[in-house]
Amino acid sequence: MEGVGVQDLVQRLGSEEDAVRKMAAFNLQSHIGDPSFADVFISDGGLTKLRYLILNATGNTLAYSLASFSRLLEVDKGWEYVNQDVIMRLVELVVTHPLVNILRGTMTILAGIVSHPYNSITETLQPGAFGFRALQPAIASYPQFLEMLVNKLSSADHALCINALQLINSLMRDAISDESEMEWPRFIKNLQELGVIKAVYGLMQSTALQDLAASLLEFQALTKILLRKWREAPVELERPDHRRAMKGIHHASRPGGTAENGSEGEASANGGHSPEKWRRLGFQTESPAQWEFAEVGFLGMMDLMDYVRKNEDGFQKLLLEQLAEPTEQRCPIARASLSVTASLYEHFEIDKADFEDAKGYFTKDTRSGLDKALKPLLLQWSKLHTSGLQAFLRLWKTTGAEVEDFAKIAELVRILLEAVVGSAPRIKNVKEIEDELAEFDYQRLREMQMELLELTYEDTWGHHLRQVRDELNHEALQFIKEQRIRCLLHGSWFPNSAGYRSESGPVTKEDLKRSAPSSYRFVRLSHNRRYLHYADFDFHGDQEPGLEDLDDKIDLSTVSSVVSNISTTPPSTANSASTLKPPRQHSSTSAKITIHGYLPTAPSSSPSTQPTNHSRNPSKTSSRKESPLLTLHPPDPILASEWLDGLLMLLNQQPITAETNKLVGLVGDYGLKIRLLNVRFEDRAWRDPGGVPEVPSREGLDEEYWYDVFGG
């Protein structure tokens, strides 16, 4: 307080000259926040003169006085001078005064008055003197107050936006916290009709977040609390608003305009109610208020009513389409609406909402943290519900679902909302979200469902699931190995390319006598899997030759490596590098597989001149020379993959082509998914009265047969 004469300042506030009063009010702003200064100021009668200025001053004098009074209230002093005259004056200024510097202080004081029961450490002096109820008489005198307040959210002045949003938050918090107050739903509805949702949604998607973050997060938390209160409110037909909503839903369906087996028309003609009054809309019972709305409460009714009101013609057309379907194939529209409400409620974690929610988020005051914390799409609840319900109906039709499949479609919609809404960035427009929900591919959705199922079990079982995956991958590898070797056992035709005859097996005198290479080569693995038989033919025969027709053969025990120019997977997935030679460079782009092996050679007469042998088994290889034994030219990638990996796995090496590794992964993944879903052949027995069907006989069948296990 040094250098400041409190008594002199108080005297100047009461001066008859406006310039003196203005300067005194200006100086007061910078000192009134000191509690010790405030005590002396109040004891010297300064608060009486300050209130007088608030009630009567204009221009900057009024602006400085309002700012000083708001700072005095911040140190929890001066509340006893807040009365209906002051509140009426403040509400009047919001409605009639255009100056920003006056409006800032005005709305700050009003926010403090509304929040005082929650922020003050002292007892409220008079019941009803603070909070939302304290403003009601003034709002009744100035009914345009809320409209003007919402309009301030669109101001170019960020500070004014913050003050306006803080006041709106205070009004909402006080209204929904007063359990005995029955007017809060009407107040919230009034705010929404004035456009507060649209205005705050625009602020949430703006770039100026730092200053507005705390107020926006508080508004978001209050919105969650509102949704939770509506969810926890049971549907009671004794209440007029609930009864009106149910009647509105019923009348929107045009109960007298449709007939199902004559029951609806008959009931209308007799002046009574149809026995299918509510079930025809998609409810399970004729008492939806007691049973169907138990999970989502009044919130579910609001969402259904909102959809019916905004899409009345579409709703009636949809009902007619469903009534034309067999009973078991009708989509229960009302139940679908309630399930979408439940999915949105779960997605936005409404049950976790709290008044402290905003403060907890605001401690992480970073741009990325705010982008994650702010959920603008929460404010578009109605549009998301409508889009979610339409997605439900589309999936029902696409999948040909029946009533017993309802839970499956509801789960798909939940995953769809998580995928589209959950991954949307803060600045993404709700129209784009609606388009994505309407166009999302069903197959991609099923893939996501399986991935989520796998992750769920991964989190639950952890180590056990990894063991199962390793086991299934090993089984898949053995399965594909057997399939590839069976391709070799079956045999295949390969075209011969001119100019490669010298590499087509061991070069002998008989080879040199041959005048020209053959056109085709047929290769087949022997039944004991020890020899590779082959022969060259002038043409591609219609029938495959038997082993007795194949003159040449290779003992697989002499094979040392298999070389190919076929595209392979990355080295990390191939474990056969130690036995594979780098592919040779060829001018031709056709695929080629070359089998290398050892041939006996004559020993040297001078052992001292022999080079040192670094082979791992010199006793077996010192007298043998590695050379190409057979070259194959697969005409297509599938045949190339079958024979290259088949030969490698026959030699107990790992497959290396992308095609084979893809098949191994595919079989392993399907095996894991079947394990996770616990699908067994016996599970189908419940559909058949006779239990598990007998395996049909193979008598009278040739090799072209299969078992139609799943009836399709």
C-alpha positions in Angstrom: 0.0 0.0 0.0 3.1 2.2 0.0 2.6 5.4 -2.0 -1.2 4.9 -2.2 -3.5 7.0 0.0 -6.6 4.8 0.4 -8.6 7.6 2.1 -7.6 10.0 -0.7 -8.6 7.5 -3.3 -12.0 6.9 -1.7 -12.6 10.7 -1.7 -11.7 11.0 -5.3 -14.2 8.2 -6.2 -16.9 10.5 -4.8 -15.8 13.6 -6.6 -18.3 15.6 -8.6 -15.8 15.8 -11.5 -15.9 12.9 -13.9 -12.2 13.2 -14.8 -11.2 12.8 -11.1 -13.5 9.9 -10.7 -12.2 8.2 -13.8 -8.6 8.6 -12.7 -9.4 7.3 -9.2 -11.2 4.2 -10.7 -8.3 3.6 -13.0 -5.7 3.6 -10.2 -8.0 1.4 -8.1 -7.8 -1.4 -10.6 -4.1 -2.1 -9.9 -4.4 -2.1 -6.1 -7.7 -3.6 -5.2 -6.5 -7.1 -5.7 -4.3 -6.8 -2.6 -6.5 -8.2 0.3 -5.0 -5.9 2.9 -5.6 -2.9 0.6 -9.2 -4.2 0.0 -9.9 -4.4 3.8 -8.8 -0.7 4.3 -10.7 0.4 1.2 -13.9 -1.3 2.5 -13.5 0.1 6.0 -13.1 3.6 4.7 -16.5 3.3 2.8 -14.9 3.0 -0.6 -17.2 0.1 -1.6 -20.3 2.2 -1.3 -18.9 4.8 -3.7 -17.7 2.1 -6.1 -21.1 0.5 -6.3 -22.6 4.0 -7.0 -20.3 4.3 -9.9 -21.3 0.9 -11.3 -25.0 1.9 -11.1 -24.6 5.4 -12.5 -21.3 6.0 -14.3 -20.7 5.7 -18.1 -17.8 5.4 -20.5 -14.3 4.5 -19.2 -15.3 5.5 -15.6 -17.8 2.6 -15.7 -15.4 0.3 -17.3 -12.7 0.9 -14.7 -15.2 0.6 -11.9 -16.5 -2.7 -13.2 -12.9 -4.0 -13.5 -12.1 -2.9 -9.9 -15.2 -4.5 -8.5 -14.5 -7.8 -10.3 -11.0 -8.0 -8.9 -12.4 -7.2 -5.4 -14.8 -10.2 -5.7 -11.8 -12.4 -6.8 -10.3 -12.0 -3.4 -13.7 -13.0 -1.9 -14.6 -9.6 -0.6 -17.5 -7.2 -1.3 -20.2 -9.9 -1.8 -22.5 -8.2 0.7 -22.8 -5.2 -1.8 -24.2 -7.5 -4.5 -28.0 -7.0 -4.7 -30.7 -7.0 -7.2 -30.0 -3.4 -8.3 -26.4 -4.3 -9.2 -27.5 -7.5 -11.0 -30.2 -5.7 -12.9 -27.7 -3.1 -14.0 -25.2 -5.7 -15.1 -27.8 -7.6 -17.1 -28.9 -4.3 -18.7 -25.4 -3.5 -19.8 -25.0 -6.9 -21.5 -28.2 -6.3 -23.4 -27.8 -2.6 -24.3 -24.1 -1.7 -24.2 -21.9 -2.2 -27.2 -18.5 -1.3 -25.7 -16.1 -4.3 -25.3 -14.2 -2.9 -22.3 -17.5 -2.5 -20.4 -18.9 -5.9 -21.4 -15.7 -7.7 -20.2 -16.0 -6.5 -16.7 -19.8 -6.9 -16.7 -19.7 -10.6 -17.7 -16.8 -11.3 -15.3 -18.8 -10.0 -12.4 -22.0 -11.9 -13.5 -19.9 -15.1 -13.8 -18.6 -14.6 -10.3 -22.1 -14.0 -8.9 -23.4 -17.2 -10.5 -20.4 -19.2 -9.4 -20.1 -17.8 -5.9 -21.9 -20.7 -4.1 -19.2 -23.0 -5.4 -16.1 -20.9 -5.3 -16.5 -18.9 -2.1 -15.0 -20.1 1.2 -17.6 -18.2 3.2 -21.3 -19.0 3.7 -23.8 -17.4 1.4 -25.4 -14.5 3.2 -28.9 -14.8 1.7 -30.6 -17.8 0.1 -31.1 -17.1 -3.6 -28.8 -14.1 -3.5 -26.3 -15.8 -5.8 -26.3 -18.5 -8.4 -28.6 -18.8 -11.4 -31.7 -17.9 -9.4 -30.2 -14.5 -8.5 -30.2 -13.6 -12.2 -33.7 -14.8 -13.0 -35.6 -11.6 -12.1 -33.3 -9.5 -14.2 -33.4 -12.0 -17.1 -37.2 -11.8 -16.9 -37.0 -8.1 -17.4 -34.5 -8.4 -20.2 -35.5 -11.6 -22.1 -33.0 -11.0 -24.8 -30.1 -11.4 -22.4 -29.3 -15.0 -23.3 -29.5 -14.3 -27.0 -27.1 -11.4 -26.6 -24.8 -13.5 -24.5 -24.6 -16.2 -27.1 -24.0 -13.7 -29.8 -20.9 -12.5 -27.9 -19.3 -15.9 -28.6 -18.9 -14.8 -32.2 -17.0 -11.6 -31.2 -13.7 -10.9 -32.8 -12.3 -10.0 -29.4 -11.0 -13.2 -27.8 -11.2 -11.8 -24.3 -14.9 -11.0 -24.7 -15.5 -14.6 -26.1 -13.8 -16.0 -23.0 -15.9 -13.8 -20.6 -19.1 -14.8 -22.4 -18.3 -18.5 -22.4 -17.3 -18.3 -18.7 -20.7 -16.8 -17.9 -22.5 -19.4 -20.0 -20.5 -22.2 -18.2 -21.4 -20.7 -14.8 -25.1 -20.5 -15.7 -25.1 -24.1 -17.0 -23.2 -25.4 -14.0 -25.5 -23.8 -11.5 -28.6 -24.8 -13.3 -27.8 -28.5 -13.7 -26.3 -28.7 -10.1 -29.5 -27.6 -8.4 -31.4 -30.9 -7.9 -34.5 -29.1 -6.7 -34.6 -26.9 -9.7 -37.0 -28.3 -12.3 -36.4 -25.5 -14.9 -32.9 -26.5 -16.0 -34.0 -28.6 -19.0 -36.0 -25.6 -20.3 -33.0 -23.3 -19.8 -30.6 -25.7 -21.6 -33.1 -26.1 -24.4 -33.3 -22.3 -24.7 -29.6 -22.0 -24.9 -29.4 -24.7 -27.6 -32.1 -23.1 -29.7 -30.2 -19.8 -29.5 -27.2 -21.4 -31.2 -24.8 -22.0 -28.3 -23.8 -25.4 -29.7 -22.9 -24.1 -33.1 -21.0 -21.1 -31.6 -18.9 -23.2 -29.2 -18.3 -25.9 -31.9 -16.8 -23.2 -34.1 -14.5 -22.0 -31.3 -13.4 -25.6 -30.7 -12.3 -25.9 -34.3 -10.6 -22.5 -34.4 -6.8 -22.0 -34.3 -6.9 -19.7 -31.3 -7.0 -22.3 -28.6 -4.6 -21.3 -25.8 -6.7 -18.5 -24.4 -10.1 -20.3 -24.8 -8.9 -23.8 -23.8 -10.0 -23.8 -20.2 -13.5 -22.4 -20.9 -13.9 -24.8 -23.9 -12.9 -27.8 -21.8 -15.3 -26.8 -19.1 -18.1 -26.5 -21.6 -17.3 -29.9 -22.9 -17.3 -31.4 -19.4 -20.7 -29.7 -18.7 -22.1 -31.2 -21.9 -21.0 -34.6 -20.8 -22.7 -34.0 -17.4 -25.9 -33.0 -19.2 -25.9 -36.1 -21.3 -25.3 -38.2 -18.2 -28.2 -36.6 -16.4 -30.5 -37.3 -19.4 -29.2 -40.9 -19.5 -29.9 -41.4 -15.8 -33.4 -39.9 -16.0 -35.9 -42.8 -16.4 -38.7 -42.5 -19.0 -41.9 -41.9 -17.0 -45.1 -41.5 -18.9 -46.6 -39.7 -15.9 -44.4 -36.7 -16.8 -46.0 -34.5 -19.5 -42.8 -33.9 -21.5 -42.1 -37.7 -21.6 -45.6 -38.5 -22.6 -45.6 -35.9 -25.3 -42.4 -37.3 -26.7 -43.7 -40.8 -26.9 -46.9 -39.6 -28.5 -44.9 -37.7 -31.1 -42.9 -40.8 -32.0 -46.1 -42.8 -32.4 -48.0 -40.2 -34.4 -45.0 -39.6 -36.7 -45.2 -43.3 -37.8 -48.8 -42.6 -39.1 -50.4 -45.5 -37.3 -53.6 -45.2 -39.3 -51.9 -45.2 -42.6 -50.4 -48.7 -42.7 -51.7 -52.1 -42.0 -50.0 -55.3 -41.1 -52.1 -58.4 -41.7 -55.1 -56.1 -41.3 -54.4 -55.5 -37.6 -53.5 -51.8 -37.9 -56.4 -50.9 -40.1 -58.8 -53.0 -38.1 -57.7 -51.3 -34.9 -58.1 -47.9 -36.5 -61.5 -48.7 -37.8 -62.7 -49.9 -34.4 -61.3 -46.8 -32.7 -58.9 -48.9 -30.6 -55.1 -49.3 -30.3 -53.2 -51.8 -32.4 -51.7 -54.7 -30.5 -48.5 -54.0 -32.4 -48.5 -50.2 -31.5 -44.9 -50.2 -30.3 -43.5 -53.4 -31.7 -44.1 -52.2 -35.2 -41.7 -49.4 -34.5 -39.0 -51.8 -33.5 -39.5 -52.2 -29.8 -39.5 -55.7 -28.3 -42.5 -55.1 -26.0 -45.6 -52.9 -25.8 -44.2 -51.2 -22.7 -41.0 -49.6 -24.0 -40.9 -46.9 -21.3 -40.5 -49.6 -18.7 -38.1 -52.0 -20.4 -36.4 -50.7 -23.7 -35.4 -47.3 -22.3 -33.9 -48.7 -19.1 -30.3 -48.7 -20.5 -30.3 -45.2 -22.1 -33.1 -43.4 -20.3 -34.5 -40.1 -21.4 -31.4 -39.6 -23.6 -32.4 -42.5 -25.8 -35.9 -41.1 -26.2 -34.5 -37.7 -27.1 -32.3 -39.2 -29.8 -35.1 -41.2 -31.2 -37.5 -38.3 -31.1 -35.0 -36.0 -32.8 -34.4 -38.5 -35.6 -38.1 -39.0 -36.2 -38.8 -35.2 -36.1 -36.0 -34.3 -38.6 -36.6 -37.3 -40.9 -40.3 -37.8 -40.6 -40.9 -38.7 -44.3 -37.9 -41.0 -44.4 -39.0 -42.6 -41.1 -42.5 -43.3 -42.4 -41.1 -44.8 -45.7 -38.6 -46.9 -43.7 -41.4 -48.3 -41.6 -43.4 -49.2 -44.7 -40.3 -51.0 -46.2 -39.7 -53.0 -43.0 -43.4 -53.9 -42.6 -43.3 -55.4 -46.1 -40.4 -57.7 -45.0 -40.9 -61.1 -43.2 -41.0 -60.6 -39.5 -37.6 -62.2 -38.8 -35.9 -60.0 -41.4 -37.3 -56.6 -40.2 -34.8 -54.1 -38.8 -36.0 -53.0 -35.3 -35.6 -49.3 -35.9 -36.3 -48.2 -32.4 -33.9 -50.7 -30.8 -31.3 -49.7 -33.4 -31.6 -46.0 -32.4 -31.2 -46.9 -28.7 -28.1 -49.1 -29.5 -26.5 -46.2 -31.4 -27.1 -43.9 -28.4 -25.5 -46.4 -26.2 -22.5 -46.7 -28.5 -22.0 -42.9 -28.6 -22.3 -42.7 -24.9 -19.6 -45.3 -24.5 -17.3 -43.8 -27.1 -17.3 -40.3 -25.6 -16.9 -41.8 -22.1 -19.8 -39.8 -20.7 -19.7 -41.6 -17.3 -16.2 -40.2 -16.7 -17.4 -36.6 -16.9 -16.8 -34.4 -13.8 -16.6 -30.7 -13.0 -12.9 -31.3 -12.4 -12.5 -32.8 -15.8 -11.6 -29.5 -17.5 -9.0 -28.7 -14.9 -7.3 -32.1 -15.3 -7.0 -31.7 -19.0 -5.8 -28.1 -18.8 -2.8 -29.1 -16.7 -1.4 -30.5 -20.0 -1.3 -27.1 -21.7 0.2 -28.1 -25.0 -1.2 -27.9 -28.5 -1.1 -31.6 -29.1 -2.7 -32.2 -25.6 -5.5 -29.8 -26.4 -6.1 -31.4 -29.8 -6.6 -34.7 -28.0 -8.6 -33.3 -25.1 -11.1 -31.2 -27.1 -13.9 -33.2 -28.8 -15.9 -30.9 -31.0 -17.8 -33.9 -32.4 -19.4 -34.4 -29.0 -21.4 -31.2 -29.7 -22.7 -32.8 -32.9 -24.3 -35.6 -30.9 -27.6 -35.4 -32.9 -26.0 -35.6 -36.3 -23.7 -38.5 -35.2 -26.7 -40.4 -33.9 -28.6 -39.9 -37.2 -25.6 -41.0 -39.3 -25.0 -43.9 -36.9 -28.6 -45.1 -37.2 -28.5 -44.8 -41.0 -25.2 -46.8 -41.0 -27.0 -49.5 -38.9 -29.8 -49.7 -41.4 -27.4 -49.9 -44.3 -25.4 -52.7 -42.6 -28.6 -54.6 -41.8 -29.6 -54.5 -45.5 -26.1 -55.3 -46.8 -25.6 -58.3 -44.6 -29.1 -59.6 -45.0 -29.4 -59.7 -41.2 -32.2 -61.2 -39.2 -33.6 -60.3 -35.8 -31.3 -62.8 -34.1 -28.3 -61.0 -35.6 -29.2 -57.6 -34.0 -26.3 -57.8 -31.5 -23.8 -58.5 -34.3 -24.9 -55.5 -36.3 -24.8 -53.3 -33.2 -21.2 -54.4 -32.5 -20.3 -53.5 -36.1 -21.8 -50.0 -35.7 -19.9 -49.5 -32.5 -16.6 -50.4 -34.2 -17.6 -48.1 -37.1 -18.1 -45.2 -34.8 -14.8 -45.9 -33.0 -13.0 -46.0 -36.3 -14.5 -42.9 -38.0 -15.3 -40.6 -35.0 -12.5 -41.8 -32.8 -9.8 -41.2 -35.4 -11.1 -37.8 -36.6 -8.8 -34.9 -36.0 -10.1 -31.9 -34.1 -10.6 -29.7 -37.2 -12.4 -32.3 -39.2 -15.8 -31.1 -40.3 -18.9 -33.1 -39.2 -20.1 -33.3 -42.8 -17.0 -35.4 -43.7 -17.7 -37.6 -40.8 -21.3 -38.2 -42.0 -20.0 -39.1 -45.5 -17.5 -41.5 -44.1 -20.1 -43.2 -42.0 -22.4 -43.5 -45.0 -19.7 -44.9 -47.3 -17.5 -47.1 -45.1 -16.7 -50.4 -46.8 -18.3 -53.4 -45.1 -15.4 -55.8 -45.8 -12.9 -53.3 -44.2 -15.2 -53.1 -41.2 -15.2 -56.8 -40.8 -11.4 -56.8 -41.0 -11.2 -54.2 -38.3 -13.6 -56.3 -36.2 -11.3 -59.3 -36.4 -8.2 -57.1 -35.7 -9.9 -55.7 -32.6 -10.9 -59.2 -31.5 -7.3 -60.3 -31.8 -6.0 -57.3 -29.9 -8.6 -58.0 -27.1 -7.5 -61.5 -26.7 -3.9 -60.4 -26.9 -4.4 -58.0 -24.0 -6.3 -60.7 -22.0 -4.2 -63.8 -22.6 -0.8 -62.3 -23.6 1.8 -65.0 -23.3 -0.6 -67.8 -23.9 -1.8 -66.2 -27.1 1.7 -65.8 -28.4 2.3 -69.5 -27.8 -0.8 -70.3 -29.8 0.3 -68.0 -32.6 3.8 -69.6 -32.8 2.3 -73.1 -32.8 -0.2 -72.2 -35.5 2.5 -70.6 -37.6 4.5 -73.8 -37.4 1.5 -75.8 -38.3 0.8 -73.5 -41.2 4.4 -73.8 -42.5 4.1 -77.6 -42.4 0.8 -77.5 -44.2 2.1 -75.3 -47.0 5.3 -77.4 -47.1 3.1 -80.5 -47.8 1.1 -78.6 -50.4 4.2 -77.5 -52.2 5.8 -81.0 -52.2 2.5 -82.4 -53.5 2.8 -80.0 -56.4 6.2 -81.7 -57.1 4.7 -85.1 -56.7 2.0 -84.2 -59.2 4.6 -82.9 -61.7 4.6 -80.0 -64.1 5.5 -79.0 -67.7 8.2 -76.4 -68.3 9.1 -74.9 -71.6 12.8 -75.2 -72.7 14.6 -72.0 -73.8 17.1 -72.2 -76.5 20.7 -71.6 -75.5 20.4 -73.1 -72.0 20.8 -76.7 -73.1 24.3 -76.9 -71.7 23.0 -76.1 -68.2 20.2 -78.6 -68.3 21.8 -81.3 -66.3 25.3 -82.9 -66.3 27.0 -82.5 -69.7 27.8 -85.9 -71.2 28.8 -87.3 -74.7 25.2 -88.2 -75.3 24.2 -84.5 -74.7 26.7 -83.4 -77.3 25.3 -85.8 -79.9 21.8 -84.3 -79.5 21.1 -82.1 -82.5 18.6 -79.7 -80.9 17.0 -79.0 -77.5 13.5 -80.2 -76.8 10.5 -77.9 -76.6 9.1 -79.0 -73.3 10.3 -80.7 -70.2 8.2 -82.6 -67.7 9.5 -82.9 -64.1 8.0 -85.0 -61.3 9.1 -86.0 -57.8 9.2 -89.8 -57.1 6.8 -91.2 -54.6 9.5 -91.8 -52.0 10.6 -88.2 -52.4 14.2 -89.1 -53.0 14.6 -88.6 -56.8 13.5 -85.9 -59.2 12.6 -87.5 -62.6 12.5 -85.6 -65.8 12.5 -85.9 -69.6 12.3 -83.6 -72.6 9.4 -83.9 -75.1 8.8 -82.3 -78.5 5.3 -81.1 -77.5 3.1 -80.5 -74.5 1.1 -83.7 -74.1 -2.5 -83.7 -73.0 -1.7 -86.5 -70.5 1.0 -86.2 -68.0 3.7 -88.9 -68.4 4.3 -91.4 -65.6 7.6 -91.9 -63.8 8.4 -94.9 -66.1 8.3 -92.5 -69.1 10.9 -90.1 -67.5 14.3 -91.4 -68.5 16.5 -89.0 -66.4 16.6 -88.5 -62.7 18.5 -86.6 -60.0 19.3 -88.1 -56.6 18.3 -85.3 -54.2 21.0 -86.3 -51.8 23.5 -84.9 -54.2 21.8 -81.5 -54.5 23.8 -78.7 -52.8 21.7 -75.6 -53.5 18.9 -74.1 -55.6 19.5 -70.8 -57.4 16.7 -68.6 -58.9 16.1 -65.2 -60.2 12.6 -65.2 -58.8 11.5 -62.3 -56.5 11.8 -63.3 -52.8 10.8 -61.8 -49.5 13.3 -59.6 -47.5 16.3 -61.5 -46.1 15.0 -61.3 -42.5 12.2 -63.8 -43.4 14.4 -66.2 -45.4 16.6 -68.6 -43.4 18.1 -70.5 -46.3 20.8 -68.0 -47.2 23.6 -70.3 -46.3 22.5 -72.8 -49.0 21.5 -70.4 -51.7 23.8 -68.9 -54.2 23.2 -65.4 -55.5 21.2 -65.5 -58.7 23.1 -65.0 -61.8 22.5 -62.1 -64.1 20.7 -63.0 -67.3 19.6 -60.9 -70.2 16.3 -62.7 -70.3 13.6 -61.5 -67.9 12.0 -65.0 -67.7 12.1 -66.9 -64.4 14.7 -69.6 -64.0 15.4 -72.2 -61.3 18.7 -74.0 -61.4 19.5 -77.0 -59.2 23.1 -77.4 -58.3 24.8 -80.6 -57.0 28.1 -82.5 -56.6 29.6 -84.7 -59.4 32.5 -87.1 -58.8 35.9 -85.9 -60.2 39.2 -87.7 -60.8 41.7 -87.2 -57.8 44.9 -85.3 -58.5 48.1 -87.2 -58.9 50.1 -84.7 -56.9 48.5 -84.1 -53.5 51.0 -81.3 -52.6 49.5 -79.1 -55.3 45.9 -79.4 -54.1 44.4 -76.2 -52.6 43.3 -76.3 -49.0 39.6 -77.3 -48.6 37.5 -75.1 -46.3 34.3 -77.1 -46.6 32.4 -78.0 -43.5 32.7 -81.7 -44.5 35.9 -82.0 -46.5 35.9 -85.8 -46.4 32.7 -85.9 -48.5 33.4 -83.0 -50.9 37.1 -83.0 -51.5 36.7 -85.4 -54.5 33.4 -83.9 -55.8 32.7 -80.8 -58.0 29.6 -78.7 -57.8 27.8 -78.1 -61.1 24.3 -77.4 -62.4 22.2 -80.5 -62.5 18.9 -79.2 -63.9 17.4 -75.9 -65.1 13.7 -75.1 -65.1 11.9 -72.2 -66.7 8.5 -71.7 -65.0 6.0 -70.0 -67.3 4.2 -68.1 -64.5 4.9 -66.8 -61.0 2.6 -69.3 -59.2 4.4 -72.3 -60.7 7.7 -70.7 -60.0 6.8 -70.2 -56.3 5.5 -73.8 -56.0 8.6 -75.4 -57.4 11.3 -73.1 -55.9 9.9 -73.3 -52.4 8.8 -76.9 -52.9 12.5 -77.8 -53.7 13.8 -75.8 -50.8 11.4 -77.2 -48.2 12.1 -80.7 -49.6 15.7 -80.0 -48.7 14.5 -78.9 -45.2 15.1 -75.2 -45.9 12.8 -72.2 -45.4 10.5 -70.9 -48.3 11.7 -67.6 -49.7 9.1 -66.4 -52.2 6.5 -63.8 -51.3 3.7 -66.0 -52.6 4.5 -68.9 -50.2 5.1 -66.7 -47.2 1.8 -64.9 -47.8 0.0 -68.3 -47.8 1.8 -69.3 -44.6 0.7 -66.1 -42.9 -2.8 -66.4 -44.3 -3.3 -69.9 -43.0 -1.8 -69.0 -39.6 -4.0 -65.9 -39.3 -7.2 -67.9 -40.1 -6.2 -70.6 -37.7 -5.7 -68.0 -34.9 -9.1 -66.3 -35.7 -10.9 -69.6 -35.6 -9.2 -70.4 -32.3 -10.3 -67.0 -30.9 -13.8 -67.4 -32.1 -13.9 -71.0 -30.8 -15.6 -72.2 -34.0 -15.7 -75.9 -34.1 -17.5 -78.3 -36.5 -19.6 -79.6 -33.6 -20.9 -76.0 -33.0 -23.2 -76.4 -36.0 -24.9 -79.5 -34.5 -27.5 -77.4 -32.7 -29.0 -76.4 -36.0 -29.6 -80.0 -37.0 -32.2 -82.0 -35.0 -30.2 -85.2 -35.6 -27.0 -83.8 -34.2 -23.6 -83.9 -36.0 -24.2 -85.2 -39.6 -22.3 -88.3 -40.7 -19.4 -88.0 -43.2 -20.7 -89.2 -46.6 -19.2 -92.1 -48.3 -16.6 -91.7 -51.1 -17.9 -94.7 -53.0 -18.5 -94.0 -56.6 -16.6 -90.8 -56.6 -13.6 -89.9 -58.7 -10.9 -87.4 -57.7 -13.1 -84.4 -58.6 -15.2 -84.2 -55.4 -15.4 -82.3 -52.1 -17.5 -82.2 -49.0 -20.0 -79.3 -48.7 -19.4 -79.0 -45.0 -21.1 -75.7 -44.4 -24.0 -76.1 -46.7 -23.1 -73.4 -49.2 
